């Protein structure tokens, strides 16, 4: 143990017992004779009575014993695990050292066995790959550049660093802290993950390292080229065929060689359209691992804890009309409260298989996402139990939610996982459509195939339906112009459409299918907090700080997962939202949907400023209701609307706002009523003077003397640190401070009057 005494005392005892004379004393020397280094018996006895002292003393003694055992073994010529295996004097070695050496030797045997098994598996896969490569590869001009280059192969750069070191380098450099590190991250900064310079230099000299580094570099170069071509609207082989010489010269040679070869193949008249089998991705989704986050009463830091595995009990729901609502009345008292479930797929999820720079392995499941699955599951259970063998058509669903809250990544991925685990005899196929990308999961063969843009999902599924094969379709609109075709779902198939609240995405399909709407609320603040804890589950010391940053962003842009976890995307979003508010003009107020259940198109002025909240209609069916997305944007938006709208219209708008707490909404926004002269005149007689001193002479109220001097427009006063320069105060402007601790008042305005009036 090379820790110094003073460092230990500073870390564990707030510096008690520290002496300058001991600055170079090691703990191993201190524990041999504590009184020679801390002569104050009272202080020493206090330190000795603590658990920290006892633990450290035991650790130092164990390490000293281990060092002594190692020295003895070296003296006897035992310097490797192989020599330890054959050593006849094991019984003379201290139990602790003996146990550690035996455990290390067992681990080596286990890894060696795993390596041999992996080599055998890799050999079989290589034989199968060679067999498939002998078959004709099908290309067409509509094939994406990504598919033309990678042809469904798993990316090498997505391989785990520890897996590579175990399989290729006998486990040298493996560390538990690096178990989630990908090769692409490792090769950027090898020294960040392998701190032992000697071990790292040995690894860097191996052929395995050099081959892997080259493969990762080439893949990253090709990924970069694919993105550049997409940026220039040349995302397919057809685009590559018409690309300018300048653009073709800008890509790497390896990218050009793949695309040129694919283009030549695509132009052959015998070439046909065929799906691409995605290697290993079915297993990655099907075998996704579980974690869950619970609230720990009285816990330190965030008050939350990440635990491995599925939770002992999930949330409970009760039926309301044709869907469900969470039933809080059945939660177990005293048990840790479940806050979040997490599914981790090593090769990510279909939503991120496009490789557009988003590497997301974790699928977050809150009570809203689970509610969607339970609703779909109930429909499937009813179908197979009550209508088996009939021509009953299952209910179809439309999932509606605010853009950016995790419908695609959360609900879509979780539905896929659960459908893959549903009875394969009753539901053998799952189709997953994300805009123009189409995936078909075969639960019997345990494969996933990707179909090109030119392939018709209707024709593909009709072929299975005609053969009596049943399944389920997850249809994620994802982009404008990709609304579901009227001919889906085919006979015997269920379907859910995932969409933002833009009726153009689904209304015609909904009318024909008579589907049931499921409205997904935004994640609660505590759910997002649990996500932050999970993202930093290996670094508990940074959890609270990271959550504080995310919470501040939520207060500005709302609970939109797409924008709050990364500073760059958050900054772009808040700038865009504030610009939208500043550019609002009078005609926009006629189409402002706040406080209504109207749905707007993606380019509508309300699109960035409202969130969807689930409410129930007269028949208890679910309806999307437009509410304020965040307190910050609410302030800016309402101030702008108050400036543009007629006072009475604006007051009606404020009264129409429904939020989680209506009283909070009214408290925050009812002061805008002071912009109405009629309102001010009605309450003038109710004003009471707050006197600084008891018995002081009264003052006249300025508004009673000048009743027509009420405010004409609002103005938000930012925090002091946001002021770039002084501002000129104006009469008849309602100033509303952003600061929550502003002295005494929620808002104020100035009236041009005699200084002796209030």
ChimeraX attribute file (.defattr): number of C-alpha atoms within 10 A of each C-alpha:
attribute: neighborCount
match mode: 1-to-1
recipient: residues
	/A:1	15
	/A:2	9
	/A:3	13
	/A:4	17
	/A:5	22
	/A:6	22
	/A:7	18
	/A:8	18
	/A:9	17
	/A:10	13
	/A:11	10
	/A:12	13
	/A:13	17
	/A:14	11
	/A:15	13
	/A:16	15
	/A:17	18
	/A:18	18
	/A:19	12
	/A:20	7
	/A:21	9
	/A:22	15
	/A:23	12
	/A:24	12
	/A:25	16
	/A:26	17
	/A:27	20
	/A:28	19
	/A:29	15
	/A:30	17
	/A:31	18
	/A:32	11
	/A:33	10
	/A:34	13
	/A:35	12
	/A:36	11
	/A:37	18
	/A:38	17
	/A:39	11
	/A:40	11
	/A:41	10
	/A:42	10
	/A:43	12
	/A:44	16
	/A:45	11
	/A:46	12
	/A:47	18
	/A:48	14
	/A:49	10
	/A:50	12
	/A:51	10
	/A:52	15
	/A:53	18
	/A:54	12
	/A:55	10
	/A:56	15
	/A:57	18
	/A:58	13
	/A:59	14
	/A:60	18
	/A:61	15
	/A:62	15
	/A:63	16
	/A:64	14
	/A:65	16
	/A:66	19
	/A:67	14
	/A:68	15
	/A:69	19
	/A:70	16
	/A:71	14
	/A:72	13
	/A:73	19
	/A:74	12
	/A:75	10
	/A:76	11
	/A:77	12
	/A:78	17
	/A:79	13
	/A:80	12
	/A:81	15
	/A:82	10
	/A:83	12
	/A:84	18
	/A:85	13
	/A:86	10
	/A:87	14
	/A:88	9
	/A:89	10
	/A:90	16
	/A:91	9
	/A:92	9
	/A:93	16
	/A:94	13
	/A:95	14
	/A:96	13
	/A:97	19
	/A:98	17
	/A:99	12
	/A:100	12
	/A:101	17
	/A:102	15
	/A:103	12
	/A:104	13
	/A:105	17
	/A:106	13
	/A:107	12
	/A:108	15
	/A:109	12
	/A:110	11
	/A:111	16
	/A:112	16
	/A:113	12
	/A:114	14
	/A:115	18
	/A:116	12
	/A:117	12
	/A:118	13
	/A:119	14
	/A:120	12
	/A:121	12
	/A:122	12
	/A:123	12
	/A:124	12
	/A:125	12
	/A:126	12
	/A:127	12
	/A:128	11
	/A:129	11
	/A:130	11
	/A:131	10
	/A:132	11
	/A:133	10
	/A:134	8
	/A:135	8
	/A:136	10
	/A:137	17
	/A:138	19
	/A:139	26
	/A:140	24
	/A:141	21
	/A:142	18
	/A:143	24
	/A:144	22
	/A:145	29
	/A:146	21
	/A:147	20
	/A:148	26
	/A:149	22
	/A:150	14
	/A:151	19
	/A:152	18
	/A:153	14
	/A:154	14
	/A:155	15
	/A:156	18
	/A:157	21
	/A:158	17
	/A:159	18
	/A:160	20
	/A:161	23
	/A:162	24
	/A:163	18
	/A:164	20
	/A:165	18
	/A:166	17
	/A:167	18
	/A:168	17
	/A:169	18
	/A:170	15
	/A:171	17
	/A:172	17
	/A:173	19
	/A:174	18
	/A:175	13
	/A:176	7
	/A:177	11
	/A:178	15
	/A:179	12
	/A:180	14
	/A:181	16
	/A:182	18
	/A:183	21
	/A:184	20
	/A:185	16
	/A:186	19
	/A:187	19
	/A:188	11
	/A:189	10
	/A:190	14
	/A:191	13
	/A:192	11
	/A:193	18
	/A:194	19
	/A:195	11
	/A:196	11
	/A:197	11
	/A:198	9
	/A:199	12
	/A:200	16
	/A:201	12
	/A:202	12
	/A:203	18
	/A:204	13
	/A:205	10
	/A:206	12
	/A:207	12
	/A:208	15
	/A:209	18
	/A:210	13
	/A:211	11
	/A:212	18
	/A:213	20
	/A:214	12
	/A:215	15
	/A:216	21
	/A:217	17
	/A:218	17
	/A:219	20
	/A:220	16
	/A:221	16
	/A:222	23
	/A:223	19
	/A:224	17
	/A:225	20
	/A:226	23
	/A:227	18
	/A:228	16
	/A:229	20
	/A:230	16
	/A:231	10
	/A:232	12
	/A:233	12
	/A:234	20
	/A:235	19
	/A:236	23
	/A:237	25
	/A:238	17
	/A:239	19
	/A:240	21
	/A:241	15
	/A:242	10
	/A:243	16
	/A:244	10
	/A:245	8
	/A:246	8
	/A:247	13
	/A:248	17
	/A:249	11
	/A:250	12
	/A:251	17
	/A:252	14
	/A:253	14
	/A:254	14
	/A:255	22
	/A:256	18
	/A:257	12
	/A:258	15
	/A:259	21
	/A:260	17
	/A:261	12
	/A:262	23
	/A:263	22
	/A:264	14
	/A:265	18
	/A:266	23
	/A:267	12
	/A:268	12
	/A:269	8
	/A:270	9
	/A:271	14
	/A:272	12
	/A:273	17
	/A:274	15
	/A:275	18
	/A:276	19
	/A:277	18
	/A:278	17
	/A:279	16
	/A:280	15
	/A:281	25
	/A:282	23
	/A:283	15
	/A:284	16
	/A:285	24
	/A:286	17
	/A:287	15
	/A:288	19
	/A:289	16
	/A:290	17
	/A:291	18
	/A:292	24
	/A:293	25
	/A:294	19
	/A:295	19
	/A:296	15
	/A:297	12
	/A:298	9
	/A:299	10
	/A:300	10
	/A:301	13
	/A:302	19
	/A:303	15
	/A:304	24
	/A:305	20
	/A:306	22
	/A:307	16
	/A:308	12
	/A:309	13
	/A:310	15
	/A:311	16
	/A:312	7
	/A:313	10
	/A:314	16
	/A:315	18
	/A:316	17
	/A:317	19
	/A:318	12
	/A:319	11
	/A:320	14
	/A:321	12
	/A:322	16
	/A:323	22
	/A:324	18
	/A:325	17
	/A:326	16
	/A:327	12
	/A:328	11
	/A:329	9
	/A:330	10
	/A:331	15
	/A:332	10
	/A:333	8
	/A:334	7
	/A:335	11
	/A:336	15
	/A:337	18
	/A:338	22
	/A:339	23
	/A:340	25
	/A:341	29
	/A:342	26
	/A:343	23
	/A:344	19
	/A:345	20
	/A:346	20
	/A:347	23
	/A:348	21
	/A:349	27
	/A:350	22
	/A:351	20
	/A:352	16
	/A:353	16
	/A:354	13
	/A:355	14
	/A:356	12
	/A:357	11
	/A:358	11
	/A:359	14
	/A:360	16
	/A:361	19
	/A:362	24
	/A:363	23
	/A:364	24
	/A:365	24
	/A:366	22
	/A:367	21
	/A:368	21
	/A:369	22
	/A:370	22
	/A:371	23
	/A:372	22
	/A:373	18
	/A:374	19
	/A:375	18
	/A:376	21
	/A:377	16
	/A:378	13
	/A:379	18
	/A:380	19
	/A:381	11
	/A:382	12
	/A:383	18
	/A:384	15
	/A:385	9
	/A:386	11
	/A:387	13
	/A:388	11
	/A:389	9
	/A:390	10
	/A:391	9
	/A:392	13
	/A:393	14
	/A:394	19
	/A:395	18
	/A:396	20
	/A:397	23
	/A:398	22
	/A:399	21
	/A:400	25
	/A:401	24
	/A:402	26
	/A:403	22
	/A:404	16
	/A:405	22
	/A:406	22
	/A:407	24
	/A:408	23
	/A:409	21
	/A:410	22
	/A:411	25
	/A:412	27
	/A:413	26
	/A:414	24
	/A:415	22
	/A:416	23
	/A:417	18
	/A:418	14
	/A:419	25
	/A:420	22
	/A:421	13
	/A:422	15
	/A:423	10
	/A:424	15
	/A:425	11
	/A:426	13
	/A:427	23
	/A:428	20
	/A:429	26
	/A:430	23
	/A:431	22
	/A:432	25
	/A:433	25
	/A:434	19
	/A:435	17
	/A:436	17
	/A:437	18
	/A:438	20
	/A:439	22
	/A:440	21
	/A:441	22
	/A:442	19
	/A:443	22
	/A:444	11
	/A:445	10
	/A:446	15
	/A:447	16
	/A:448	23
	/A:449	20
	/A:450	20
	/A:451	23
	/A:452	22
	/A:453	15
	/A:454	12
	/A:455	18
	/A:456	12
	/A:457	21
	/A:458	15
	/A:459	12
	/A:460	13
	/A:461	22
	/A:462	19
	/A:463	12
	/A:464	15
	/A:465	17
	/A:466	12
	/A:467	8
	/A:468	11
	/A:469	18
	/A:470	21
	/A:471	26
	/A:472	22
	/A:473	23
	/A:474	23
	/A:475	26
	/A:476	27
	/A:477	21
	/A:478	20
	/A:479	14
	/A:480	14
	/A:481	11
	/A:482	17
	/A:483	21
	/A:484	21
	/A:485	12
	/A:486	15
	/A:487	13
	/A:488	18
	/A:489	24
	/A:490	22
	/A:491	20
	/A:492	18
	/A:493	23
	/A:494	24
	/A:495	23
	/A:496	23
	/A:497	25
	/A:498	25
	/A:499	25
	/A:500	28
	/A:501	26
	/A:502	21
	/A:503	17
	/A:504	18
	/A:505	23
	/A:506	22
	/A:507	14
	/A:508	14
	/A:509	19
	/A:510	19
	/A:511	10
	/A:512	10
	/A:513	16
	/A:514	12
	/A:515	17
	/A:516	17
	/A:517	20
	/A:518	26
	/A:519	26
	/A:520	24
	/A:521	20
	/A:522	25
	/A:523	20
	/A:524	14
	/A:525	14
	/A:526	14
	/A:527	21
	/A:528	25
	/A:529	24
	/A:530	28
	/A:531	28
	/A:532	23
	/A:533	24
	/A:534	25
	/A:535	15
	/A:536	16
	/A:537	16
	/A:538	12
	/A:539	11
	/A:540	15
	/A:541	11
	/A:542	14
	/A:543	22
	/A:544	18
	/A:545	14
	/A:546	16
	/A:547	20
	/A:548	14
	/A:549	15
	/A:550	23
	/A:551	20
	/A:552	12
	/A:553	22
	/A:554	23
	/A:555	16
	/A:556	20
	/A:557	26
	/A:558	27
	/A:559	25
	/A:560	21
	/A:561	19
	/A:562	15
	/A:563	22
	/A:564	25
	/A:565	21
	/A:566	13
	/A:567	13
	/A:568	10
	/A:569	12
	/A:570	21
	/A:571	14
	/A:572	11
	/A:573	18
	/A:574	19
	/A:575	11
	/A:576	13
	/A:577	19
	/A:578	17
	/A:579	11
	/A:580	16
	/A:581	20
	/A:582	12
	/A:583	10
	/A:584	15
	/A:585	14
	/A:586	12
	/A:587	10
	/A:588	15
	/A:589	17
	/A:590	9
	/A:591	13
	/A:592	20
	/A:593	21
	/A:594	22
	/A:595	19
	/A:596	15
	/A:597	17
	/A:598	16
	/A:599	19
	/A:600	19
	/A:601	15
	/A:602	17
	/A:603	9
	/A:604	15
	/A:605	20
	/A:606	23
	/A:607	22
	/A:608	23
	/A:609	25
	/A:610	23
	/A:611	25
	/A:612	25
	/A:613	23
	/A:614	19
	/A:615	16
	/A:616	14
	/A:617	10
	/A:618	6
	/A:619	9
	/A:620	12
	/A:621	17
	/A:622	23
	/A:623	19
	/A:624	25
	/A:625	25
	/A:626	29
	/A:627	22
	/A:628	25
	/A:629	24
	/A:630	18
	/A:631	17
	/A:632	17
	/A:633	22
	/A:634	20
	/A:635	18
	/A:636	19
	/A:637	21
	/A:638	20
	/A:639	21
	/A:640	22
	/A:641	23
	/A:642	25
	/A:643	18
	/A:644	17
	/A:645	19
	/A:646	12
	/A:647	22
	/A:648	15
	/A:649	11
	/A:650	21
	/A:651	21
	/A:652	12
	/A:653	19
	/A:654	20
	/A:655	14
	/A:656	15
	/A:657	18
	/A:658	21
	/A:659	17
	/A:660	9
	/A:661	8
	/A:662	13
	/A:663	12
	/A:664	12
	/A:665	18
	/A:666	17
	/A:667	10
	/A:668	15
	/A:669	18
	/A:670	14
	/A:671	15
	/A:672	22
	/A:673	19
	/A:674	23
	/A:675	24
	/A:676	19
	/A:677	17
	/A:678	14
	/A:679	15
	/A:680	19
	/A:681	16
	/A:682	9
	/A:683	10
	/A:684	14
	/A:685	11
	/A:686	7
	/A:687	10
	/A:688	8
	/A:689	10
	/A:690	8
	/A:691	11
	/A:692	7
	/A:693	7
	/A:694	7
	/A:695	7
	/A:696	8
	/A:697	7
	/A:698	11
	/A:699	11
	/A:700	12
	/A:701	18
	/A:702	20
	/A:703	20
	/A:704	16
	/A:705	13
	/A:706	12
	/A:707	14
	/A:708	14
	/A:709	18
	/A:710	24
	/A:711	22
	/A:712	17
	/A:713	20
	/A:714	24
	/A:715	18
	/A:716	15
	/A:717	16
	/A:718	12
	/A:719	12
	/A:720	10
	/A:721	6
	/A:722	8
	/A:723	10
	/A:724	7
	/A:725	6
	/A:726	6
	/A:727	8
	/A:728	6
	/A:729	10
	/A:730	12
	/A:731	15
	/A:732	19
	/A:733	18
	/A:734	24
	/A:735	20
	/A:736	21
	/A:737	20
	/A:738	17
	/A:739	12
	/A:740	9
	/A:741	9
	/A:742	12
	/A:743	8
	/A:744	6
	/A:745	10
	/A:746	16
	/A:747	18
	/A:748	15
	/A:749	18
	/A:750	17
	/A:751	20
	/A:752	12
	/A:753	15
	/A:754	10
	/A:755	8
	/A:756	9
	/A:757	14
	/A:758	16
